[in-house]
Amino acid sequence: MTLLSLHHRSGRALAAVLLLATAFAAQAQPSSAADPRGRWITANGNLEVEVAPCGAALCGTVTKVLGNRSMAPGGGDMQAADKRPALGMTLLKDFAPVDATADPARPPTQWAGQIYNRENGKLYSCNMSVSTAGNAAGELLLHAYVGIPLLGKTQRWVRVASD
């Protein structure tokens, strides 16, 4: 074996290791502003929620309690039907891509799952997407509904600034 062929083989091995490391890093971090993974502040500013993989789906878990305002018009103090502590509670569950295409290289842009409203203790069907139209960091659009999506309401959550 010549020195040149040994150098060529070690270069290919290094390239393979770098490719694998890049793939793992891409899975650990959101790949773009349109990726819902990360930390978000709820529409009423009460909670910080981290959206992350849980099994094959995405889930959202409360990581910080910031306030206790009602989502009802007027926004007074909330009287939660669910008396469990909000910290650690899963509010978003079972979100799976709905627009998966035949091209696995193209990331999904919409997900469907369920959102829990601790104020009334109810679970709703929900569609989720990220919009960067009004905010470069992105807004998480959560459209909760009962029955059909036409009869629902959309919340806008803002992405927590990177540390």
Phi, psi and omega per residue, in radians:
M1 nan 2.285 -3.130
T2 -1.506 2.856 3.120
L3 -1.100 -0.619 3.141
L4 -1.146 -0.757 -3.130
S5 -1.221 -0.596 3.080
L6 -1.130 -0.752 3.112
H7 -1.099 -0.705 -3.138
H8 -1.123 -0.755 3.137
R9 -1.153 -0.754 -3.138
S10 -1.176 -0.545 3.079
G11 -1.163 -0.695 3.099
R12 -1.176 -0.686 3.123
A13 -1.120 -0.746 3.111
L14 -1.101 -0.723 3.121
A15 -1.093 -0.706 3.119
A16 -1.130 -0.727 3.116
V17 -1.117 -0.764 3.118
L18 -1.117 -0.667 3.107
L19 -1.101 -0.780 3.111
L20 -1.118 -0.749 3.135
A21 -1.094 -0.697 3.113
T22 -1.134 -0.705 3.126
A23 -1.111 -0.764 3.117
F24 -1.138 -0.701 3.124
A25 -1.132 -0.655 3.128
A26 -1.144 -0.611 3.114
Q27 -1.252 -0.549 -3.068
A28 -1.374 -0.456 -3.075
Q29 -2.021 2.566 3.004
P30 -1.026 2.402 -3.043
S31 -1.482 -0.297 3.136
S32 -2.807 3.029 3.100
A33 -1.126 -0.369 3.142
A34 -1.453 -0.041 3.138
D35 -1.467 2.203 -3.094
P36 -1.320 -0.190 3.138
R37 -1.155 2.435 -3.127
G38 2.358 -2.940 -3.102
R39 -1.835 2.439 -3.060
W40 -2.356 2.606 3.027
I41 -1.753 2.248 -3.113
T42 -1.083 2.848 -3.063
A43 -0.988 -0.650 -3.121
N44 -1.588 0.042 3.074
G45 1.344 0.187 -3.094
N46 -1.340 -0.632 -2.930
L47 -2.334 2.618 2.916
E48 -1.810 2.225 -3.067
V49 -2.143 2.302 3.076
E50 -1.754 2.136 3.066
V51 -1.648 2.146 -3.070
A52 -2.632 2.831 3.079
P53 -1.095 2.458 2.982
C54 -2.414 1.725 -2.985
G55 1.241 -2.349 -3.134
A56 -1.523 -0.078 -3.074
A57 -1.925 -3.113 2.998
L58 -1.924 2.485 3.091
C59 -2.312 2.802 3.105
G60 -2.203 2.102 -3.076
T61 -2.050 2.411 3.137
V62 -1.204 2.161 3.129
T63 -1.906 -0.269 -3.127
K64 -2.739 2.386 3.052
V65 -1.752 2.170 -3.058
L66 -1.933 -0.362 -3.086
G67 -2.953 -3.017 -3.129
N68 -2.562 0.858 3.129
R69 -1.593 2.499 3.106
S70 -1.276 2.646 3.041
M71 -1.447 -0.191 -3.137
A72 -1.189 2.712 3.082
P73 -0.933 2.391 -3.084
G74 1.756 -0.548 3.031
G75 1.004 0.598 3.082
G76 -1.182 -2.960 3.101
D77 -1.072 2.419 -3.132
M78 -1.489 2.400 2.995
Q79 -1.911 1.590 -3.043
A80 -1.180 2.345 3.041
A81 -1.215 -0.559 3.109
D82 -1.622 1.938 -3.043
K83 -1.479 -0.036 3.090
R84 -1.134 2.666 3.075
P85 -1.080 2.430 -3.128
A86 -1.202 -0.620 -3.091
L87 -1.041 2.150 -3.136
G88 1.574 -0.119 -3.125
M89 -1.270 2.452 3.067
T90 -1.561 2.029 3.135
L91 -1.729 -0.523 3.122
L92 -2.025 2.272 3.138
K93 -2.509 2.659 3.042
D94 1.047 0.615 3.120
F95 -1.408 2.084 -3.132
A96 -2.145 2.634 3.130
P97 -1.073 2.424 3.081
V98 -1.879 -0.226 -3.090
D99 -2.013 0.582 3.109
A100 -1.106 2.343 -3.123
T101 -1.975 -3.126 3.098
A102 -1.243 -0.225 -3.128
D103 -1.663 1.740 -3.104
P104 -1.181 -0.249 3.121
A105 -1.359 -0.331 -3.135
R106 -1.519 2.079 -3.123
P107 -1.241 2.645 3.113
P108 -1.188 2.734 3.113
T109 -2.105 -0.199 3.112
Q110 -2.421 2.544 -3.140
W111 -2.313 2.687 3.070
A112 -2.229 2.429 3.128
G113 -2.933 -2.493 -3.121
Q114 -2.335 2.556 3.089
I115 -2.131 2.398 -3.139
Y116 -1.783 2.279 3.083
N117 -1.814 1.818 -3.091
R118 -1.257 -0.286 3.122
E119 -1.186 -0.676 3.119
N120 -1.983 -0.042 3.098
G121 1.287 0.357 -3.087
K122 -1.921 2.659 3.105
L123 -1.870 2.308 -3.102
Y124 -2.142 2.625 2.933
S125 -1.149 2.622 -3.053
C126 -2.682 2.426 2.984
N127 -1.868 2.468 -3.062
M128 -2.266 2.404 3.020
S129 -2.660 2.974 3.107
V130 -2.062 2.317 3.073
S131 -1.994 2.376 3.055
T132 -1.964 0.183 -3.082
A133 -1.105 -0.789 -3.081
G134 -1.742 -0.124 -3.040
N135 -2.688 2.063 -3.084
A136 -1.048 -0.557 3.123
A137 -1.290 -0.381 3.086
G138 1.837 2.620 3.002
E139 -2.140 2.362 3.087
L140 -1.512 2.049 3.129
L141 -1.682 2.080 -3.130
L142 -2.066 1.969 -3.120
H143 -1.851 1.726 -3.130
A144 -1.552 2.514 -3.111
Y145 -2.748 2.863 3.021
V146 -2.080 2.226 3.127
G147 1.448 -1.628 -3.110
I148 -2.050 2.583 -3.087
P149 -1.022 -0.433 3.124
L150 -1.044 -0.510 -3.097
L151 -1.763 1.033 -3.093
G152 -2.436 -3.030 -3.126
K153 -2.387 2.446 -3.133
T154 -1.807 2.320 3.014
Q155 -1.883 2.613 3.074
R156 -2.046 2.047 3.072
W157 -1.818 2.492 -3.131
V158 -1.783 2.515 -3.129
R159 -1.243 2.410 3.086
V160 -1.251 2.335 3.136
A161 -1.062 2.481 3.096
S162 -1.120 2.508 3.126
D163 -1.298 nan nan
